[in-house]
Amino acid sequence: MQDFQVKDLTPGSYFSEPLYLDSKYILLAPEIPVTEALKKRLILWSYNKVKTEGRQVENMVTEPTPAKSESLNGAAVLQKDIHEKQEWETARKIYSDFLQFAERTFKEYLENDILNIQPISEAVKTVASNIRAYRRFLLNFDELHIQSPDPLINKAVRTTVLSLNLADILKYPPHKMIELGIACLLHDIGMFRLPKTLYTANRKLTPQERKSLMAHTIVGYQVLREHSFPMNIALSALEHQERIDGTGYPRQLTESKISDYGKIIAVADTYNALTSSRPYRDKRDGHSSIMDMLKNGKTKFDESILRALVLSLSIYPIGTAVELSNSAQGIVVDVNTEDPRNPIVKLLINGENEHFHDEPVIRTQGEEGIHVSRVLSGEEEEHLRELLNN
């Protein structure tokens, strides 16, 4: 494809072949004319060039009327909205089914001491097989709007989805992804044997209470071995609180002695803890949580797994409300895996606080183009999410 200067776009003209923003994002089909609004928006977004294999022409063979053009544009936007809603519905069903399965599994264990690996394996397999296709929906926990009344089950499910995503980035084969998913879903099973007040207290625990809480790793390991789970799965329950510098618990293991599953669950569990509400503190946004883990976690977590976390979530994780360098505001809807510093953002309001009715999605470009300038405050984010859900 050849470059075409945005300044040379003529409103009312057509292109003989599709016009692209880059090699992947189509702007116009040949039967849709260039508009003044499109040209202004490209300039606003700091795009100087677009791409096409065709040429700019004054008329098509069959020139559409303005009403026809408007109808085509509207139909394209409508079709896109319908497709995205269908994807959301599918992702919500995947997540809801998995959450309900987890609730049944832990209930059966607590009431009847039954814990079978086969149905857990099948449930994890379903999530693992869909993690890549529905990643940007399954990782947007706030917009899924699906929770269990039990905080331990929410934690288990969210951490499992995060761990499976990390495993996909790390190119784990399917059987290892399923093993990891089983280990992650059950990594805190020892907590179910502790008094609930230990993990729901809205105060600082006493030294004795903290010691009791830390025992959940050993209890979890024992539970899984008693129910004939493989050693690598049981070890994940024992080791997910270990840290590569030897400051974790229960055995103060260093990097080479911690299992791979234990290292992955440690990263996913920590990120989930930072971004989840607790009785004693509010949740943090994804951006500050990622930055904190990168800044302070290099001696605690495996570097390759931290890198996978950034590649899968970006510096601005999916669902983060941001302001761009042109003062437009929007929500991060996907990750640019080629450059995690510059996410893909759905724009909701422009610099004049006017709503983008078509809610365009753009790939941010770094300091030389439109880029993320800041993360929005809680109040600003709430206003944006109201627009997103209307």
Buried (B, 14 or more C-beta within 10 A) or exposed (E): BEEBEBEEBEEEBBBBEBBBBBEEEEBBBBBBBBBEEBBEBBEBBBBEBBBBEBEBEEEBEEEBEEEBBEEBBEEBBEEEEEEBEEBBEBBBEBBBEBBBBBBEBBEBBEEEEEBEBEEBBEBBBBBBBBBEEBBBBBBBBEBBEBEBEBBBBBBBBBBBBBBBBBBBBBEBEEEBBBBBBBBBBBBBBBBBBBEEEBBEBEEEBEEEBEEBBBBBBBBBBBBBBEBEBEEBBBBBBBBBBBBBEBEBBBBEBBBEEBBBBBBBBBBBBBBBBBBBEBEEEEBBBBBEBBEBBBEEBEEBBBEBBBBBBBBBBBBBBBBBBBBBBBEBBBBBBBBBEEBBBBBBBBBBBBEEEEEBEBBBBBBBBEEEBBBBEEBBEEEBBEBBBEBBEE
